[in-house]
Amino acid sequence: MAKDYILIIDDEPKVRKVLEIQLKNLGYDILAASNAIEAYEALENNTLSVVICDIRLPKQRGDQILEYAVKRYPTLPVIMLTGLINVNLAVSVMKMGAFDYLTKPIKREDLAITIKKALEYRKLQEDKLRLEKQNIRYRKLLEKKVEERTSELRKALKQLQASYIDTVRSLSTTIEAKDPYIKGHSYRVSQYAILLAKEFDINSSELQNLEFGSLLHDIGKITIDNRILHKKEPLTKKEREIIQQHPLVGESIVKNIDFFRKIRPFIRNHHESYDGNGYPDKLKGDKISFTVRILTLVDAFDAMNSTRAYRNKMPIKKILEVLVSQRGKQFDPEIVDKFIESKIHKHKVILLE
């Protein structure tokens, strides 16, 4: 096993000699320094186990050497020597980081016990430092693994989201294929809805739900007979009842698909009215989620702004008059005002091929 080197720093040759003999008899190798310059050189050029340093030294005090050693070599125990029993001095050097202090003349038994404890302390400190370094390396490795895994998951999520978006758009196209008069309706509604929602600082998660919900809000119409969808004459009471079932039918189509869980309210509630006279649940005011209320307005706007089997496209001026007349009735007043104020009706939506 490697021997432990102990550095003795004292300006008195007799003290150094006595300590050297005692420590060599205990099996330790010794280095000696008579002043601060020699002490710093020994500290820099040797691997030491313990330092024994006199407090009173010529030119530079021992406590300054203590401060240097504690800062540069945090696991190296420093034992201070003093010729006087001074409690305040002892407390002071201990606060500075000294492992212990001994008073002259030093008893052999006290020296042996103190050195042994100092070596045990040094080993504990080195073990602690090694574990801390291992922990830091492990943490960095773990952080790297987490970053790599997070990056992989983000890529996978983007691919999954892209796949879901394609699926939703495909479903939307399938719905509109039944009725040539509403081609592009759901896509336009989704774009108007997003533009309007951004005026209210809606968060990105809700924006995505609103986009998907808008694309699929009419999915229930896929089950309605084309003769009703394409009818130019006024609908009978029975036919109106069938049409009004499409929010419930649409919700039932997606209810078992977990990905569509958050967009079910858009499908079920997009024909509810702010005053409670809508369908199918006659919800009123805040009972209808804010983003669904946005969908309700832009859905009605695009319907009036498009040619349908039973009527021609309405002039924008007339559409805006209808929206204002339904302020607080079919539509949320705040949303009507923001729609008109932001001039979203002038936005041209380019359909995806």
GUVO-851140 format. One record per residue: residue in one letter; x, y, z of N, C-alpha, C in turn. Coordinates in pm, whole numbers, padded with zeros to 5 digits. Layout:
<atoms>
A;X;Y;Z;X;Y;Z;X;Y;Z
...
</atoms>
This chain:
<atoms>
M;00083;-00120;00000;00000;00000;00000;00087;00126;00000
A;00041;00232;-00063;00115;00358;-00066;00116;00419;00073
K;00229;00478;00109;00239;00542;00239;00170;00678;00239
D;00133;00722;00360;00073;00853;00375;00180;00957;00403
Y;00180;01064;00322;00277;01171;00341;00213;01282;00425
I;00289;01323;00527;00242;01429;00615;00338;01546;00605
L;00281;01665;00580;00362;01786;00570;00359;01860;00703
I;00479;01885;00758;00492;01962;00881;00542;02102;00846
I;00465;02204;00888;00504;02343;00861;00525;02413;00995
D;00651;02442;01025;00684;02509;01152;00822;02573;01138
D;00836;02693;01191;00964;02763;01177;01065;02722;01284
E;01025;02642;01381;01117;02596;01486;01172;02459;01448
P;01304;02447;01425;01365;02319;01386;01340;02208;01487
K;01345;02241;01616;01326;02139;01719;01185;02080;01712
V;01087;02164;01691;00948;02117;01682;00932;02026;01561
R;00989;02070;01447;00980;01988;01327;01045;01852;01349
K;01162;01853;01417;01235;01728;01439;01158;01633;01529
V;01101;01686;01637;01024;01602;01730;00903;01539;01659
L;00830;01622;01585;00713;01572;01513;00754;01469;01408
E;00864;01496;01338;00910;01404;01235;00943;01267;01294
I;01013;01265;01407;01049;01137;01472;00924;01063;01516
Q;00833;01135;01581;00711;01070;01631;00628;01011;01516
L;00615;01087;01408;00532;01042;01296;00599;00928;01218
K;00731;00934;01204;00801;00824;01137;00787;00695;01217
N;00791;00708;01350;00772;00591;01436;00632;00533;01422
L;00538;00618;01384;00401;00571;01361;00383;00516;01219
G;00487;00522;01137;00483;00462;01004;00453;00559;00891
Y;00461;00689;00914;00429;00787;00811;00555;00843;00747
D;00546;00883;00620;00654;00955;00554;00633;01105;00577
I;00743;01175;00589;00735;01315;00631;00799;01409;00530
L;00733;01523;00511;00791;01638;00442;00787;01754;00540
A;00887;01842;00531;00892;01954;00627;00913;02085;00556
A;00855;02193;00614;00871;02328;00560;00884;02424;00677
S;00973;02523;00663;00997;02618;00772;00927;02752;00751
N;00871;02771;00630;00803;02899;00601;00696;02878;00494
A;00627;02985;00463;00515;02977;00369;00559;02938;00229
I;00672;02990;00184;00718;02960;00048;00743;02810;00032
E;00814;02753;00129;00841;02608;00125;00710;02529;00137
A;00619;02581;00218;00490;02513;00238;00410;02507;00108
Y;00400;02619;00036;00326;02622;-00090;00390;02531;-00194
E;00522;02530;-00196;00593;02443;-00291;00563;02296;-00262
A;00565;02259;-00133;00536;02120;-00094;00391;02084;-00127
L;00300;02176;-00105;00158;02151;-00137;00136;02131;-00286
E;00207;02208;-00367;00189;02202;-00512;00250;02077;-00573
N;00362;02031;-00517;00441;01927;-00583;00429;01788;-00522
N;00343;01771;-00424;00333;01641;-00358;00188;01603;-00332
T;00165;01472;-00329;00033;01421;-00291;00037;01395;-00141
L;-00031;01480;-00068;-00023;01477;00078;-00149;01416;00139
S;-00132;01358;00257;-00245;01298;00328;-00295;01389;00440
V;-00201;01456;00507;-00234;01546;00617;-00133;01660;00620
V;-00176;01778;00665;-00086;01891;00688;-00094;01930;00835
I;00024;01950;00896;00031;02003;01032;00100;02139;01021
C;00029;02245;01060;00079;02381;01035;00073;02466;01161
D;00186;02529;01194;00191;02621;01307;00114;02749;01272
I;00043;02802;01369;-00033;02925;01343;00060;03044;01329
R;00165;03049;01412;00257;03163;01408;00379;03129;01324
L;00389;03194;01207;00502;03175;01116;00558;03311;01076
P;00687;03317;01041;00745;03444;00998;00691;03485;00860
K;00668;03615;00843;00624;03678;00716;00478;03646;00681
Q;00439;03520;00691;00299;03487;00657;00242;03393;00763
R;00124;03425;00812;00064;03347;00920;00017;03211;00871
G;00007;03119;00966;-00039;02985;00934;-00183;02981;00888
D;-00266;03075;00939;-00407;03074;00898;-00421;03110;00750
Q;-00324;03184;00694;-00328;03214;00552;-00295;03090;00468
I;-00202;03011;00519;-00171;02884;00453;-00291;02790;00464
L;-00357;02792;00578;-00478;02711;00598;-00585;02749;00495
E;-00607;02877;00479;-00707;02925;00383;-00674;02879;00242
Y;-00547;02888;00205;-00502;02845;00073;-00525;02695;00053
A;-00485;02615;00153;-00497;02469;00143;-00642;02425;00135
V;-00727;02485;00217;-00870;02449;00218;-00935;02478;00083
K;-00896;02590;00023;-00953;02630;-00105;-00906;02542;-00220
R;-00774;02511;-00220;-00718;02436;-00332;-00732;02284;-00317
Y;-00731;02238;-00194;-00734;02092;-00169;-00842;02061;-00065
P;-00968;02062;-00105;-01079;02051;-00009;-01084;01919;00069
T;-01020;01814;00021;-01023;01687;00094;-00902;01669;00185
L;-00810;01766;00184;-00686;01755;00263;-00707;01812;00403
P;-00699;01729;00508;-00717;01779;00644;-00595;01856;00692
V;-00620;01972;00754;-00512;02057;00806;-00527;02068;00957
I;-00422;02029;01028;-00420;02037;01175;-00333;02156;01213
M;-00388;02247;01292;-00314;02367;01331;-00244;02346;01466
L;-00123;02406;01479;-00046;02401;01603;-00041;02539;01667
T;-00048;02543;01798;-00036;02670;01871;00038;02647;02001
G;00116;02746;02041;00190;02734;02166;00109;02780;02284
L;-00007;02836;02259;-00092;02886;02368;-00230;02822;02362
I;-00291;02804;02476;-00429;02755;02481;-00520;02876;02467
N;-00568;02897;02348;-00650;03014;02317;-00780;02967;02250
V;-00887;02969;02326;-01016;02917;02277;-01064;02995;02155
N;-01054;03127;02161;-01101;03209;02049;-01023;03179;01921
L;-00890;03159;01938;-00807;03127;01822;-00844;02990;01765
A;-00869;02896;01854;-00908;02762;01810;-01039;02764;01733
V;-01137;02837;01785;-01267;02849;01717;-01249;02913;01581
S;-01163;03015;01575;-01140;03088;01450;-01086;02997;01340
V;-00982;02917;01373;-00922;02832;01269;-01016;02718;01231
M;-01096;02673;01326;-01191;02566;01293;-01297;02619;01196
K;-01340;02743;01215;-01437;02804;01125;-01379;02821;00985
M;-01248;02841;00980;-01181;02859;00850;-01165;02727;00776
G;-01189;02615;00844;-01181;02487;00776;-01076;02392;00829
A;-01007;02429;00940;-00908;02338;00998;-00978;02212;01047
F;-00913;02098;01029;-00971;01973;01078;-00967;01968;01231
D;-00854;02012;01290;-00838;02011;01437;-00720;02101;01472
Y;-00695;02117;01602;-00576;02190;01643;-00513;02121;01763
L;-00382;02136;01775;-00307;02079;01887;-00224;02189;01952
T;-00206;02179;02083;-00123;02277;02153;00012;02217;02187
K;00116;02300;02180;00252;02258;02214;00271;02265;02366
P;00350;02176;02422;00414;02058;02358;00311;01951;02329
I;00333;01882;02218;00235;01784;02170;00263;01647;02230
K;00160;01589;02286;00174;01453;02340;00166;01352;02225
R;00248;01249;02234;00254;01148;02128;00118;01083;02106
E;00047;01054;02216;-00083;00987;02206;-00185;01077;02135
D;-00185;01206;02172;-00277;01300;02108;-00249;01314;01959
L;-00119;01318;01926;-00079;01329;01786;-00125;01208;01706
A;-00103;01090;01760;-00140;00966;01690;-00290;00958;01666
I;-00366;00991;01771;-00514;00985;01758;-00564;01088;01655
T;-00510;01209;01662;-00554;01316;01571;-00520;01283;01425
I;-00398;01231;01402;-00358;01194;01266;-00448;01083;01213
K;-00476;00984;01299;-00562;00873;01256;-00700;00923;01215
K;-00757;01012;01296;-00890;01067;01264;-00884;01152;01137
A;-00773;01225;01120;-00758;01308;01001;-00754;01223;00874
L;-00685;01111;00881;-00676;01021;00766;-00812;00960;00734
E;-00887;00923;00839;-01022;00868;00819;-01113;00973;00756
Y;-01099;01097;00804;-01178;01208;00749;-01145;01228;00601
R;-01013;01227;00569;-00970;01245;00430;-01029;01138;00339
K;-01027;01014;00387;-01083;00905;00307;-01232;00926;00282
L;-01303;00966;00387;-01446;00991;00373;-01473;01104;00273
Q;-01393;01210;00281;-01410;01323;00190;-01379;01284;00047
E;-01275;01203;00028;-01240;01158;-00108;-01348;01066;-00164
D;-01403;00979;-00078;-01512;00891;-00121;-01635;00974;-00160
K;-01662;01075;-00078;-01776;01163;-00106;-01758;01236;-00239
L;-01634;01289;-00259;-01605;01361;-00383;-01615;01268;-00504
R;-01564;01145;-00489;-01571;01049;-00599;-01717;01016;-00633
L;-01798;00996;-00528;-01940;00967;-00551;-02011;01084;-00617
E;-01974;01206;-00575;-02035;01324;-00636;-02001;01334;-00784
K;-01874;01304;-00817;-01832;01307;-00957;-01904;01198;-01037
Q;-01916;01079;-00976;-01988;00971;-01043;-02134;01009;-01065
N;-02191;01075;-00963;-02330;01117;-00972;-02349;01221;-01083
I;-02251;01313;-01091;-02258;01416;-01197;-02247;01351;-01334
R;-02154;01255;-01348;-02139;01184;-01477;-02266;01107;-01512
Y;-02321;01040;-01409;-02444;00963;-01432;-02560;01055;-01470
R;-02569;01169;-01399;-02677;01262;-01428;-02666;01318;-01569
K;-02542;01350;-01610;-02523;01401;-01745;-02557;01295;-01850
L;-02516;01171;-01819;-02548;01061;-01910;-02699;01042;-01918
L;-02764;01049;-01802;-02910;01033;-01797;-02979;01146;-01872
E;-02931;01269;-01852;-02988;01384;-01922;-02974;01368;-02073
K;-02858;01318;-02115;-02835;01295;-02258;-02933;01192;-02312
K;-02950;01082;-02234;-03044;00977;-02276;-03187;01032;-02283
V;-03223;01113;-02183;-03357;01172;-02181;-03376;01264;-02301
E;-03273;01345;-02331;-03281;01435;-02446;-03297;01356;-02576
E;-03219;01248;-02588;-03228;01166;-02710;-03365;01103;-02721
R;-03414;01050;-02608;-03546;00984;-02609;-03657;01085;-02635
T;-03642;01205;-02574;-03742;01310;-02595;-03745;01351;-02742
S;-03627;01363;-02802;-03620;01398;-02944;-03688;01292;-03030
E;-03663;01165;-02996;-03726;01055;-03070;-03879;01060;-03055
L;-03923;01087;-02931;-04068;01091;-02906;-04132;01210;-02978
R;-04060;01322;-02982;-04114;01439;-03052;-04130;01411;-03201
K;-04030;01344;-03258;-04038;01308;-03399;-04155;01213;-03424
A;-04168;01114;-03334;-04277;01017;-03347;-04412;01086;-03332
L;-04418;01183;-03237;-04543;01255;-03215;-04581;01339;-03336
K;-04480;01405;-03395;-04506;01484;-03515;-04558;01397;-03628
Q;-04496;01279;-03643;-04542;01187;-03747;-04684;01140;-03720
L;-04712;01112;-03590;-04845;01067;-03553;-04948;01177;-03575
Q;-04910;01301;-03536;-05001;01413;-03555;-05028;01437;-03704
A;-04921;01424;-03784;-04939;01441;-03929;-05034;01335;-03984
S;-05019;01214;-03932;-05107;01105;-03974;-05252;01133;-03934
Y;-05270;01184;-03810;-05405;01217;-03763;-05467;01329;-03847
I;-05383;01429;-03877;-05433;01541;-03957;-05478;01492;-04095
D;-05397;01406;-04156;-05434;01350;-04286;-05564;01271;-04275
T;-05577;01195;-04165;-05699;01116;-04145;-05821;01206;-04131
V;-05806;01312;-04051;-05917;01405;-04029;-05957;01472;-04159
R;-05857;01517;-04236;-05888;01584;-04362;-05951;01487;-04461
S;-05906;01363;-04458;-05964;01262;-04545;-06110;01238;-04510
L;-06139;01230;-04379;-06277;01213;-04334;-06362;01332;-04376
S;-06306;01453;-04360;-06378;01574;-04396;-06413;01574;-04545
T;-06317;01532;-04627;-06340;01526;-04772;-06448;01423;-04805
T;-06445;01311;-04732;-06545;01205;-04754;-06685;01256;-04723
I;-06697;01333;-04614;-06827;01389;-04576;-06879;01479;-04687
E;-06791;01568;-04735;-06835;01666;-04833;-06857;01607;-04971
A;-06803;01487;-04995;-06822;01422;-05125;-06969;01390;-05149
K;-07046;01377;-05040;-07190;01347;-05055;-07268;01466;-05108
D;-07213;01588;-05081;-07289;01707;-05117;-07197;01808;-05185
P;-07204;01819;-05317;-07114;01910;-05391;-07130;02056;-05348
Y;-07244;02090;-05290;-07267;02229;-05249;-07182;02271;-05129
I;-07135;02172;-05053;-07058;02208;-04932;-06909;02174;-04947
K;-06865;02152;-05072;-06724;02120;-05093;-06636;02232;-05037
G;-06542;02195;-04952;-06449;02292;-04892;-06505;02363;-04770
H;-06633;02338;-04737;-06696;02409;-04624;-06620;02384;-04494
S;-06594;02259;-04460;-06530;02227;-04332;-06389;02285;-04324
Y;-06316;02280;-04434;-06181;02335;-04433;-06185;02487;-04415
R;-06275;02553;-04487;-06286;02699;-04472;-06326;02735;-04329
V;-06421;02660;-04275;-06465;02686;-04138;-06348;02671;-04041
S;-06267;02568;-04061;-06153;02546;-03971;-06056;02663;-03978
Q;-06032;02717;-04098;-05939;02829;-04113;-05995;02958;-04052
Y;-06124;02984;-04076;-06187;03101;-04013;-06184;03088;-03860
A;-06211;02967;-03811;-06215;02943;-03667;-06079;02970;-03603
I;-05972;02924;-03668;-05838;02945;-03615;-05803;03094;-03613
L;-05835;03163;-03722;-05807;03307;-03728;-05880;03382;-03617
L;-06005;03347;-03596;-06084;03415;-03493;-06035;03379;-03353
A;-06002;03254;-03333;-05954;03209;-03200;-05824;03280;-03163
K;-05738;03303;-03261;-05611;03371;-03234;-05633;03516;-03189
E;-05745;03574;-03226;-05779;03708;-03178;-05805;03707;-03028
F;-05837;03590;-02973;-05865;03577;-02829;-05748;03509;-02755
D;-05635;03493;-02820;-05517;03431;-02758;-05545;03291;-02705
I;-05617;03211;-02782;-05643;03072;-02745;-05512;02994;-02755
N;-05484;02906;-02658;-05355;02833;-02658;-05349;02731;-02772
S;-05227;02686;-02800;-05203;02600;-02917;-05277;02468;-02910
S;-05290;02412;-02789;-05360;02285;-02774;-05507;02300;-02811
E;-05570;02407;-02762;-05711;02432;-02795;-05728;02467;-02942
L;-05629;02535;-02998;-05635;02567;-03142;-05640;02440;-03225
Q;-05558;02341;-03186;-05557;02215;-03261;-05691;02143;-03246
N;-05745;02142;-03124;-05877;02080;-03103;-05983;02150;-03187
L;-05975;02283;-03191;-06070;02361;-03269;-06057;02329;-03418
E;-05933;02316;-03466;-05911;02285;-03608;-05972;02149;-03642
F;-05939;02047;-03563;-05990;01913;-03590;-06143;01908;-03574
G;-06191;01973;-03468;-06335;01975;-03444;-06410;02042;-03557
S;-06351;02151;-03611;-06414;02222;-03723;-06417;02136;-03849
L;-06308;02063;-03873;-06302;01978;-03991;-06405;01866;-03987
L;-06436;01820;-03866;-06527;01705;-03853;-06664;01741;-03795
H;-06694;01869;-03783;-06819;01906;-03714;-06943;01850;-03783
D;-06938;01830;-03914;-07054;01780;-03989;-07044;01632;-04023
I;-06959;01557;-03954;-06938;01416;-03989;-07068;01335;-03981
G;-07160;01379;-03895;-07288;01307;-03882;-07373;01312;-04007
K;-07347;01407;-04097;-07426;01419;-04220;-07397;01306;-04318
I;-07290;01229;-04290;-07253;01120;-04380;-07363;01013;-04385
T;-07448;01010;-04282;-07555;00909;-04277;-07688;00961;-04331
I;-07694;01090;-04367;-07821;01149;-04412;-07844;01122;-04561
D;-07963;01089;-04594;-08002;01059;-04732;-07973;01179;-04822
N;-07910;01152;-04936;-07876;01259;-05031;-07999;01336;-05078
R;-08113;01271;-05081;-08234;01340;-05127;-08272;01452;-05032
I;-08237;01436;-04905;-08264;01543;-04807;-08156;01651;-04818
L;-08029;01608;-04829;-07919;01703;-04839;-07929;01791;-04963
H;-07975;01734;-05073;-07979;01806;-05201;-08115;01869;-05230
K;-08208;01861;-05137;-08344;01908;-05161;-08348;02061;-05175
K;-08412;02108;-05281;-08421;02251;-05306;-08545;02313;-05242
E;-08646;02230;-05221;-08768;02280;-05159;-08752;02285;-05007
P;-08839;02357;-04938;-08833;02361;-04791;-08844;02220;-04733
L;-08771;02193;-04626;-08773;02061;-04563;-08901;02041;-04484
T;-08947;01918;-04481;-09063;01885;-04398;-09018;01879;-04252
K;-09113;01874;-04162;-09082;01864;-04019;-08997;01740;-03992
K;-09035;01629;-04054;-08961;01505;-04035;-08818;01517;-04087
E;-08802;01581;-04203;-08669;01597;-04261;-08581;01688;-04175
R;-08642;01793;-04119;-08567;01881;-04029;-08519;01804;-03906
E;-08604;01717;-03855;-08568;01636;-03739;-08450;01544;-03772
I;-08450;01490;-03893;-08339;01404;-03935;-08210;01484;-03944
I;-08217;01604;-04005;-08102;01692;-04016;-08048;01726;-03877
Q;-08139;01754;-03784;-08097;01796;-03650;-08039;01683;-03567
Q;-08044;01563;-03618;-07984;01450;-03549;-07835;01436;-03581
H;-07785;01510;-03683;-07647;01486;-03727;-07540;01517;-03621
P;-07563;01614;-03528;-07461;01630;-03423;-07449;01507;-03333
L;-07562;01445;-03300;-07560;01326;-03215;-07503;01206;-03290
V;-07541;01193;-03416;-07488;01084;-03498;-07338;01099;-03514
G;-07294;01223;-03539;-07151;01249;-03556;-07072;01214;-03431
E;-07127;01253;-03316;-07058;01221;-03191;-07048;01070;-03171
S;-07153;00999;-03204;-07153;00852;-03186;-07049;00785;-03277
I;-07021;00848;-03392;-06924;00791;-03486;-06783;00794;-03426
V;-06751;00903;-03354;-06613;00920;-03304;-06596;00887;-03156
K;-06705;00853;-03087;-06697;00843;-02941;-06602;00734;-02891
N;-06580;00631;-02969;-06492;00521;-02925;-06348;00537;-02971
I;-06318;00652;-03033;-06181;00679;-03079;-06119;00779;-02981
D;-06022;00736;-02904;-05967;00819;-02797;-05908;00949;-02850
F;-05845;00945;-02968;-05785;01065;-03023;-05888;01175;-03046
F;-06013;01137;-03073;-06118;01234;-03101;-06196;01276;-02977
R;-06152;01231;-02859;-06227;01258;-02735;-06245;01408;-02713
K;-06140;01487;-02736;-06146;01629;-02707;-06222;01710;-02811
I;-06254;01649;-02925;-06327;01725;-03028;-06475;01688;-03033
R;-06515;01596;-02947;-06657;01557;-02945;-06751;01676;-02920
P;-06716;01770;-02827;-06806;01884;-02805;-06829;01968;-02931
F;-06727;01978;-03018;-06744;02056;-03141;-06847;01989;-03233
I;-06844;01858;-03236;-06937;01783;-03321;-07078;01788;-03264
R;-07090;01769;-03134;-07223;01762;-03071;-07288;01900;-03055
N;-07208;02002;-03025;-07266;02130;-02980;-07259;02244;-03080
H;-07215;02219;-03204;-07195;02333;-03294;-07325;02398;-03341
H;-07440;02337;-03310;-07569;02400;-03343;-07642;02449;-03219
E;-07571;02453;-03105;-07631;02514;-02987;-07630;02666;-03005
S;-07725;02734;-02941;-07734;02880;-02952;-07702;02945;-02818
Y;-07646;03064;-02826;-07605;03136;-02705;-07724;03160;-02611
D;-07844;03176;-02668;-07962;03202;-02585;-08032;03075;-02539
G;-07977;02957;-02576;-08034;02831;-02530;-08140;02771;-02621
N;-08159;02828;-02738;-08263;02778;-02829;-08208;02690;-02940
G;-08083;02643;-02924;-08025;02557;-03026;-08055;02411;-03001
Y;-07979;02322;-03066;-07999;02178;-03050;-07863;02109;-03053
P;-07849;01988;-03000;-07956;01900;-02949;-07984;01915;-02799
D;-07901;01987;-02723;-07914;01989;-02577;-07966;02120;-02519
K;-07993;02217;-02607;-08040;02349;-02563;-07949;02410;-02456
L;-07818;02397;-02478;-07721;02459;-02388;-07727;02611;-02405
K;-07686;02682;-02298;-07697;02827;-02302;-07569;02892;-02250
G;-07527;03002;-02315;-07416;03083;-02267;-07289;03005;-02241
D;-07237;03020;-02118;-07109;02957;-02083;-07118;02805;-02073
K;-07235;02749;-02080;-07249;02602;-02082;-07194;02546;-02213
I;-07183;02634;-02312;-07121;02597;-02440;-06976;02646;-02433
S;-06882;02559;-02461;-06742;02601;-02450;-06713;02716;-02548
F;-06617;02801;-02510;-06589;02921;-02588;-06547;02888;-02730
T;-06463;02787;-02747;-06417;02753;-02882;-06530;02696;-02967
V;-06625;02626;-02903;-06742;02578;-02978;-06826;02697;-03024
R;-06835;02800;-02938;-06910;02920;-02977;-06845;02990;-03096
I;-06712;02982;-03103;-06641;03036;-03220;-06680;02957;-03345
L;-06678;02824;-03333;-06715;02738;-03445;-06857;02767;-03492
T;-06949;02784;-03399;-07089;02810;-03433;-07102;02932;-03524
L;-07030;03037;-03490;-07041;03159;-03570;-06979;03141;-03709
V;-06855;03091;-03716;-06790;03082;-03847;-06858;02977;-03934
D;-06917;02875;-03873;-06993;02774;-03949;-07112;02841;-04017
A;-07185;02923;-03941;-07301;02995;-03997;-07255;03095;-04103
F;-07145;03163;-04077;-07094;03261;-04175;-07064;03194;-04308
D;-06988;03083;-04305;-06950;03018;-04430;-07071;02959;-04501
A;-07168;02910;-04424;-07290;02856;-04486;-07363;02965;-04563
M;-07374;03083;-04502;-07443;03195;-04570;-07360;03250;-04686
N;-07227;03232;-04677;-07137;03284;-04779;-07114;03184;-04892
S;-07193;03076;-04894;-07180;02972;-04996;-07315;02946;-05061
T;-07310;02901;-05185;-07433;02862;-05255;-07473;02723;-05209
R;-07598;02708;-05173;-07650;02578;-05131;-07764;02537;-05224
A;-07807;02414;-05213;-07912;02362;-05302;-08040;02443;-05291
Y;-08068;02495;-05173;-08195;02563;-05147;-08186;02716;-05157
R;-08065;02772;-05179;-08052;02918;-05193;-07915;02954;-05250
N;-07907;03078;-05301;-07780;03129;-05352;-07696;03189;-05239
K;-07571;03212;-05272;-07481;03277;-05178;-07534;03415;-05143
M;-07524;03452;-05013;-07574;03582;-04968;-07465;03688;-04978
P;-07500;03814;-05001;-07401;03923;-05002;-07339;03938;-04862
I;-07212;03977;-04859;-07141;03992;-04732;-07214;04092;-04641
K;-07257;04201;-04696;-07326;04302;-04614;-07446;04242;-04544
K;-07524;04161;-04617;-07641;04098;-04559;-07601;03997;-04452
I;-07493;03922;-04478;-07446;03822;-04380;-07409;03890;-04249
L;-07335;04002;-04259;-07294;04073;-04138;-07414;04128;-04063
E;-07516;04171;-04137;-07640;04219;-04073;-07708;04105;-03995
V;-07705;03985;-04053;-07764;03869;-03986;-07686;03837;-03858
L;-07555;03840;-03868;-07472;03811;-03750;-07501;03910;-03638
V;-07510;04037;-03673;-07539;04140;-03572;-07679;04120;-03514
S;-07775;04085;-03599;-07912;04065;-03551;-07921;03945;-03456
Q;-07829;03850;-03470;-07829;03730;-03384;-07730;03743;-03268
R;-07678;03862;-03251;-07586;03890;-03139;-07660;03874;-03006
G;-07613;03781;-02923;-07680;03753;-02796;-07792;03653;-02809
K;-07824;03614;-02931;-07929;03513;-02955;-07860;03383;-02997
Q;-07836;03369;-03127;-07767;03249;-03174;-07618;03254;-03139
F;-07560;03377;-03139;-07416;03389;-03125;-07374;03468;-03000
D;-07256;03435;-02952;-07194;03507;-02840;-07165;03650;-02887
P;-07214;03754;-02815;-07193;03893;-02858;-07045;03929;-02875
E;-06961;03884;-02782;-06818;03915;-02788;-06755;03859;-02914
I;-06796;03738;-02952;-06739;03673;-03069;-06788;03741;-03197
V;-06912;03782;-03200;-06965;03856;-03316;-06884;03984;-03335
D;-06866;04059;-03225;-06795;04187;-03234;-06651;04167;-03283
K;-06584;04065;-03230;-06445;04040;-03267;-06435;03996;-03413
F;-06530;03915;-03459;-06531;03869;-03598;-06542;03987;-03693
I;-06634;04079;-03664;-06654;04195;-03751;-06536;04292;-03741
E;-06492;04316;-03617;-06381;04409;-03594;-06253;04364;-03664
S;-06224;04233;-03661;-06100;04181;-03719;-06107;04160;-03870
K;-06230;04179;-03926;-06251;04167;-04071;-06208;04030;-04126
I;-06233;03928;-04048;-06198;03792;-04091;-06279;03752;-04214
H;-06397;03811;-04231;-06481;03778;-04347;-06412;03813;-04479
K;-06309;03899;-04474;-06238;03937;-04596;-06124;03840;-04629
H;-06098;03749;-04537;-05987;03654;-04559;-06025;03553;-04666
K;-05935;03532;-04761;-05959;03436;-04868;-05893;03303;-04832
V;-05974;03199;-04817;-05922;03067;-04784;-05895;02990;-04913
I;-05771;02945;-04929;-05733;02866;-05047;-05746;02718;-05012
L;-05830;02647;-05083;-05856;02506;-05053;-05735;02421;-05088
L;-05709;02321;-05003;-05603;02224;-05030;-05651;02126;-05134
E;-05560;02087;-05222;-05594;01988;-05325;-05577;01848;-05268
</atoms>
